[in-house]
Amino acid sequence: MKKTFFHLIQDVQKKGECNHCGGCVTFCSAMNYGALGLDDHGKPFYKDIDKCNECGLCYIICPQIKELDEEIKRNAQWESPLGHVISFAVTRAKDPDLVGKATDGGVVTAILNHLFDTRRIDGAIVSMSTPHGRIPWLARTSEEIMDSAGSHFGSSHGIYRFARDYATFSPSVKALGETRAMDRIAFVGTPCQINTIRKMQALGIVPSDVIPFCFGLFCSGNYSFQDKLFSELEAKYQFTYVDVIKINIKEDFIFSLASGKQVHIPVAELTGVKRVACKFCRDFSAEYADISFGGLGADHGWTTSIIRTPVGREVFRDALEKVLVSFRFEDNPKYITQAEEKIFKASRQKKEMSDQNHMARKTKGIRVIQ
């Protein structure tokens, strides 16, 4: 029996395993079916059930559905334990202003700008920070790419009371619905978002055909910061949330304040607000991306990158010559090795936690492990 969005609701959404990646809505919208939509929280729903032709493709491309897993593994030459790896690198952008604005070393933004300036892309799908959290954004100019740098808040006219909920990623795939007038789009997203793009590409369905570059972000999970939690954290760590201008995730959550102070909070203290679906995800390092990026394993102001595909290698090599600075080997010959070890550890822990939570869910009465 062909499974449709109705079954996706039963098999994924009602179990709390929906990643809110937006893949199902993206395909439906790109095909002009108009049957599905995303609510204000990024959850897909029947926007107009009468327009659903029950093709079942929305079900197949869901990251939580395993039907195409072996095919995308073959396409990516995936291998255990971290996916296909050509090389690791620790770099930062040459532009000091970009480094100061970006979450880590500004590497993703520098590469996107370089691709745009050399006319290899017409735009990039990124997340844009707004006073209400991060939203999917199709950057069409170099300036818009720069504006998307960093997971920060901005304020004007004095102190601005920002929304109390902040998601560490937004359903960027949703912005793919805007790509039809553009031929070459770079996509930046979390592991689940990269997964659904690769499934679209394996099936040869729109709009994945306009994406020559997939850049993945390290991801320990999606977190929603609620009032009660932040009242407790503010009291414990003696900071005020409205003063937060940037959030980084390395070994800890790092909240950078307007005063210049940094507040480090262990990731474990935020597991209570991690989305349930993230507790079943096995992919920390975006194993199907062309290049994966994150702050883990790198010092402040630097980015760790995993180059995975020939396309990613060519892009990174060119960027390294033009817009990136590599960490000096002579400053610490073991630096790359240490970064690799931290990423392997984080990846292993996420896979183990996923396996334990799947096992717990199969056993009646056993709660999901935090």
N, C-alpha and C positions, 0 to 999 in steps of 0.2 A: 504494500500500500504506500502510495506517495505521501510523504509528510509535508505539511504546509505550515503557515505561520500559526495556525491554531495549535498544532502539535509543538511548535517552538515555545508557545506559552506554557503548555503542560510540562514539557520535558526540561525546560531551562528556566523560564521566568518564574514559575510558581515555586521552584526549588530554591530561588534566590541566587541562581548561578548566572544570570544575565550580566555580561561585562559592560553593557551600555556602550559598546563600541560603535554602534550605528550602522553596521554593515548591511543588515537586512533592509533597513529603510533606504540606505544609499542605493542599492540595486533597484529597489522598487521605484524610487524617485527618478533614477537615471533612465529607466525604461518608460517613464511617464505613466506608470500604472496608477500611482496615487492612492494605493490601498493602505499604506502604512505611514505612520508619523512618529515623531519623538516628543514625549511630554517635556515639561519644564525640568525634569530631573534626568533626562537622557534615556528614559525607558521607552522602548518601542511599543506601539499599540496599533490596533485597527483604526485607522483614520476614516476609512470608508470601505467596509467589508464587501460591499457589492462590487467594488472594482478589483477585488482579488481574483485572479484567474487560476489560483491554486497550482502554480508552476512548481513550487517546492524549492526553488533556488535559494530563497531566504533561509530556509532550514539548513541546507547543505553548507552554506558559507559561514554559518555561525561558528565562532572559535570553540564553543563548548561541544559541538557535534564533531565526531571523529571520522566521519565518512571519507573525507579527502586527506586525512592526515598523512597517510603513506605516500600519496602522490606529491604533496608539497615537500615532504622530506626528501624524496628522490630529486625533485627539481632543485632543491637547495643544497643537495649533497650533504644533508644533515648527518652528523655523527655525534655519538655520546661523548662527553656529558654536556657539552656547551654549544652544540650545533657546529656548523662548518666554520673554522677559524683559519684565516690566512695569516694574520698578524695582530698584535696588540700595539697600541701607541698611546703616549701621554703627551698632549699638546695643548696649546691655547692660541687664541687669535693674535695676530700681530698688532691689531688695532687696540690700544690700551683703553679707549673709550668703550669699545664693545666688551672687553673683558670686565670692566667695571659694571656694566649694565646687565650682562648675562648671568644666568644661574651659576655656571661653573666657569669654564674658560672661553666661552663664546664660540666654540668650535663649530657647532651646528649652524649658527647664524652666519659665521664667516664662510662656510662652505656653500650655503644657500645663496648668499650674495655673490660669491664667485661664480657659481653656476648661472646665476641670472645675468651678471655682467658679461659673461662670455657667451651669452645667448644659447645656453644649453637647456634652459628651462624658461617657460613663459610665466611661471608662478610657483608658489609653494603653499601647501596646506599645513598650517601650524595652529597653535593655540594662542589666542590673544588675551592678555590680561585686561579685565575691566573692573569697575567698582563692584560688580556683582559676581566676580569669579572669572574663570577662564572659559572662553567660547571658541568654537571652531572658526577658523578664518582662512580665507583664500587670499594670500598676499600676492598682489599683482605688480608691485614695484619694489625696488631696492629699499626705499624708505619704509614701506609696510613690513618688509622682512625685518628690518632693524627694530621697528616698533614692537615686534612680537618677541624680541629677545628677553629672556628672564621670566621667572614666575614671580613677578613682583606686583605690588600695588602702587598706584600713583595717587597723589592728592593735589588739590588746588584750592586757593582761597581759604587757607588755614587747615585745621584738622578736619578730616572727612571721616565720618563714621561708616566704615565699610560693612558690607554684608558679613554676617557671622558664620556663614557656611562657605567653605572654600574647598573645591575638589582639586586634587593634585594632578588630574588630567581631565580634559574635556573630550566629548565624543567627536574628535576631529574628522572622522570619516564622513560625518554629515555634510561637511563642506564640499565633498566630491560632487554633490548635486549641482554645483556651480561651475564645473570644469568643462562643460560641453563646448564652449567657445575657445578653449585653449588646448593645444596639442601635447605639451610636455610639462608635466606637473611633478614636482618633488613632494613626496609625502613624508611627514614627520609624525610619528605616533608611538604608542605603547605596544607591548608585545601582542596583546589581543587584537589591536587594530591592524598591525602588520600581518597577523595570521589571516584575518578575513580578506585583506587585499590579495594575499598570495592565493587564497582559495578562489577568488574571483578570476585571477590571472590563470589559474590552472584550468578553469572552465571557459576562459576566453570571453567573459561577459563584461559589459560596460558597468562602470566607467573605468575599469582598471587598465584599459588599453592606453590611457593617456599618462600612465605613471611609469617613467623609466627608472626612477630612483626611490627606494624605500629606506628611510633612515629611522632606526628604532631607538627607543629610550629605555634605559634600565628602569625597572619598575618593581618595587616591593609590594605595591598595591595602591588602590585608590582610597583616599581618606576624606571623610567629611568632618570638619571641625565644628562641633556644636557648642552652644553657649555654656552649658553645664561643664563640659570638659574644659573649655578654655578658662572658665572662672577658676577651676581647680588648678590648671596649669599656670595661670597668671599668678595665683597666690603662692604656689610651690616654687616657681622659678623667678618670681618677682619681675614680671614684665607685663606690659599692657599691649593687648593685641592690636589696637589701633595704631601703634607705633611700628608694626611690622611692615617692612618695605620689600623684603625678599625672603623666599623660603628655598633652602637647598636640602637635598637628601644625600648624605654620604653614609658613614656608619651610624650617624644620628640624624634627626631632623635638626636643621640649623635655621633658626629664625633671626634674620638680620634686622636690627631696629634702626630707626631714624637717628638715634644718638650715636650710632657706630658700634654699639654693643651687640654681641652675638649670644643667643640663648641656644644651648644644645639640649635636646630632649631625646632620650633613647627611643628608638622605633617601637620597642616592646610596649611602651606606655601608651601608644596610640592604636594598639590592636583592637581595642573596643569600638573604634569608629572606622575600622577597615571594612569595605564592602564585602559582604558574604561571598560573592562570586570570586573575589580575589583570593580567598582562602582555598580555592580549588584550582587556581592557575599554577602551572608548573614552569612557566617561562619568566625568568628574571631579566635576562639580558637581550631580549628581542632576537631570538635565535634564527629567525627567517629574514632578517633585514639585510640590506647591502652593507651597511655599516651600523653598528650599535654604539650608543654614546651614554655616558653617565659620569657622575662625580666620584663614584666609589673607586677607591684605590689611588686617587689623585689628591694632591694637596689643594688647599684653597686657591681658586683662580686657575686651575688646570682641569682638563677633561680627559677621561680614559675613553679610548675608542677601540672597538673590535672590528677589524676589516674582514668581511666574510665572503664576498663575491668578487669576480674579476672586475665587474662594473664598479663596485665599491673601492677596489684597490686603485683603479685608474683615477677615480674622482679624488680620493684621498691623497694620492701621490702628487697630483697637479696642485691641489690646495696647499700641500706642505711646501711646495716651491714658491707659492705666491702669497698666501694669506695666513699661514699657520707657522707657529714656532714650536719646535720639538723640545721636550725636556732634555736637559743636558745629561748625557750618559755619565760624564765624568763627575757630576755632582752626586750621583748615587747609582752605581752600576747595577744594583739590585732592584731599582725602582719599578721597572716593568714587570719583573718577576713577582714582586710584592703586590702589584695591582692585579695581576692574573690570579694570584692565590686568593685575594679578597673576593674577586668576582666568582671564582669557582666555589668558594665557601657559601656565598649568598645564593648562588644558583642551586647548589645542593640542598641548602636549607629550605628553599622555596619548594623544590620538588618533593622533599621528604614531608613537609607540612601538607602539601596537596594530597599526597598518598594517604597520610594519616586521616585527613578530613574525609576523603572519599570512603575509606574503610569505616570511619565512625558513622558516616551517614547510612551505610549499608546495615549497620547494627542498630536495631530499634532501641530508642531510649538513650543513645550516646550522642551527646551534643557535639557540635563542630568545635574543634580545637582552636583556641585563640592564639 
